């Protein structure tokens, strides 16, 4: 279709737009809405027939006419009938008449009484191609969870919609909730959206930040793509926060990590925290739990440090039965041996013999029994002889 023909038809549509207020006054808003919808559909077809390399100036009078209707204060349900047409002009001619069309459409988003219907008329895909419009949609839809859902649910595949990234940046809490409720074994948000969600969460209250990280790790626990999510530093910061609620969140998230690099980063941070002499480890059992859960990411030297720290901080230095039971339970998985951890087992012997509490002694003996190997090695017999009440309870000499 030639530019002259397009210009002539656009001029006629402009005249029809100018008549919409008269229709509204004489026949009511619903009739005016029908008139506007018809003009909008005809205009959309005309845009489709226009050359993409034109500047779209033939549509400028039409856009200005629609803008005038909005300024006149016609009911939003009438003016919003032009939403789809304005989006098509805005996308096809971004540097010409489309700039005004996008601005007008952004104003409509602010006033429409039925945001989902208006967005549906435009389509989520088109909204994402118009930055100013997308921002208005995100701002309005972020009012509450139900409004956000009503907009995203327009799409049959909401987690694939580009606008989801804008929601992740602008409303991370609501976006995380929505993503969580729509993620399945086969459907989940793209990694770049989840990365954006984590980035946005870092500027929020630390408890909210921790909750979002834990949610994302949990959602992708069994997806190989999770290895691309970089949250090790986030989890490490939760574990070192000194706050029980954040430590619990961090510990839960850490156990779901699948990336070897991220697991090691968190395991090292947990071990460093445990070994910090200024931190009472018995008050941060979640940190110890994390270090043990990820101990397979530590090297042999670090694992030895972990075992010694658990013995020293959570057994030798406490009389709290609950802490003792926790420590024995975690150490059991590390399979300590009396010939390897000779110093620690000697401390166990001293503690059992020195405690004045029958309850503590009972917990100690029960925990020690859980360490008993099926076949003690020669250099372990001293300990188990003592434990069983036999005479030979002298540790063998250390190798020179």
Long-range contacts (C-beta under 8 A, 24 or more apart in sequence): 1-46, 1-49, 1-50, 3-50, 3-51, 3-54, 3-58, 6-46, 6-49, 6-50, 6-58, 7-58, 9-42, 9-46, 10-43, 10-46, 10-58, 10-59, 10-61, 10-62, 11-61, 13-39, 13-42, 13-43, 13-46, 13-62, 14-61, 14-62, 14-65, 17-62, 17-65, 17-66, 17-69, 17-82, 18-65, 18-68, 20-69, 20-74, 20-78, 21-69, 21-72, 21-74, 24-74, 24-75, 24-78, 29-75, 29-77, 29-78, 32-74, 32-75, 32-78, 33-77, 33-78, 33-81, 36-78, 36-79, 36-81, 36-82, 37-81, 39-82, 39-85, 40-81, 40-82, 40-83, 40-84, 40-85, 41-84, 41-85, 43-82, 43-85, 43-88, 43-89, 44-84, 44-85, 44-88, 47-85, 47-88, 47-89, 47-92, 48-88, 50-92, 52-92, 54-93, 54-96, 55-93, 55-95, 55-96, 55-97, 56-89, 56-92, 56-93, 56-96, 56-97, 56-98, 57-96, 57-97, 59-89, 59-93, 59-96, 59-97, 59-101, 60-96, 60-97, 60-100, 62-89, 62-97, 63-89, 63-97, 63-100, 63-101, 63-104, 64-100, 66-104, 67-100, 67-104, 70-104, 70-107, 70-108, 76-108, 76-111, 76-112, 76-113, 77-112, 77-113, 77-114, 79-108, 80-108, 80-112, 80-114, 80-117, 80-118, 80-121, 81-121, 82-108, 83-108, 83-112, 83-118, 83-121, 83-122, 84-121, 84-122, 84-123, 87-122, 87-123, 87-126, 87-127, 87-130, 87-133, 88-126, 90-130, 90-133, 91-126, 91-129, 91-130, 102-130, 102-132, 102-133, 103-132, 105-130, 105-133, 106-130, 106-132, 106-133, 106-135, 106-136, 109-133, 109-136, 109-137, 109-140, 110-136, 110-140, 115-140, 115-141, 115-147, 115-150, 115-151, 116-150, 116-151, 116-153, 116-154, 119-151, 119-154, 120-154, 124-151, 124-152, 124-154, 124-155, 124-161, 124-162, 124-163, 125-161, 125-162, 127-163, 128-161, 128-162, 128-163, 128-166, 134-163, 134-166, 135-166, 135-170, 137-163, 138-163, 138-166, 138-167, 138-170, 138-171, 139-170, 141-167, 141-171, 142-167, 142-170, 142-171, 142-174, 144-174, 145-174, 145-177, 145-178, 148-174, 148-175, 148-178, 149-178, 152-178, 157-187, 158-182, 159-183, 159-187, 159-188, 159-189, 159-190, 159-193, 160-190, 164-189, 164-193, 165-192, 165-193, 165-196, 168-193, 168-194, 168-196, 168-197, 168-200, 169-196, 169-199, 169-200, 170-200, 172-197, 172-200, 172-201, 172-204, 172-212, 173-204, 173-208, 173-212, 176-201, 176-211, 176-212, 176-215, 176-216, 179-219, 180-215, 180-219, 183-219, 185-222, 188-219, 188-220, 188-223, 188-225, 191-225, 191-228, 191-229, 194-220, 194-229, 195-228, 195-229, 195-230, 198-229, 198-230, 198-231, 198-234, 202-234, 206-237, 206-238, 206-241, 206-243, 206-246, 207-245, 207-246, 207-249, 209-234, 210-234, 210-238, 210-245, 210-246, 210-249, 210-250, 210-253, 211-249, 213-238, 213-249, 213-253, 214-249, 214-250, 214-252, 214-253, 214-256, 217-253, 217-256, 217-257, 218-252, 218-253, 218-256, 221-256, 221-258, 224-258, 226-257, 226-258, 226-259, 227-258, 227-259, 227-262, 228-259, 229-259, 229-262, 230-262, 231-257, 231-262, 232-257, 232-259, 232-261, 232-262, 232-263, 232-265, 232-266, 232-269, 233-265, 235-262, 235-266, 235-269, 236-265, 236-266, 236-269, 236-270, 239-266, 239-269, 239-270, 239-273, 239-284, 239-286, 239-287, 239-290, 240-269, 240-273, 242-279, 242-284, 244-284, 244-286, 247-284, 247-286, 247-287, 248-286, 250-286, 250-290, 251-286, 251-287, 251-289, 251-290, 251-293, 254-290, 254-293, 254-294, 255-290, 255-293, 255-294, 257-294, 260-297, 263-294, 263-297, 264-294, 264-297, 264-298, 266-290, 266-294, 267-291, 267-294, 267-295, 267-297, 267-298, 267-302, 268-297, 268-298, 268-302, 270-294, 271-298, 271-302, 271-305, 271-306, 271-309, 274-306, 274-309, 274-310, 274-313, 275-305, 275-309, 281-309, 281-313, 281-314, 282-313, 282-314, 282-317, 282-318, 282-320, 282-323, 285-314, 285-323, 285-326, 288-314, 288-326, 288-327, 288-330, 289-330, 292-330, 292-333, 292-334, 295-333, 295-334, 303-334, 306-334, 307-331, 307-334, 307-336, 307-341, 307-344, 308-341, 308-343, 308-344, 310-334, 311-336, 311-341, 311-344, 311-347, 311-348, 312-344, 312-347, 315-347, 315-348, 315-351, 315-364, 315-367, 316-347, 316-351, 319-355, 319-357, 319-360, 321-359, 321-360, 321-363, 324-360, 324-363, 324-364, 324-367, 325-363, 325-367, 327-367, 328-363, 328-366, 328-367, 328-368, 328-370, 328-371, 331-367, 331-371, 332-370, 332-371, 335-371, 336-371, 337-371, 337-373, 337-377, 337-380, 338-371, 338-376, 338-379, 338-380, 338-382, 338-383, 338-384, 339-377, 339-378, 339-379, 339-380, 342-395, 342-398, 345-383, 346-395, 349-383, 349-386, 349-393
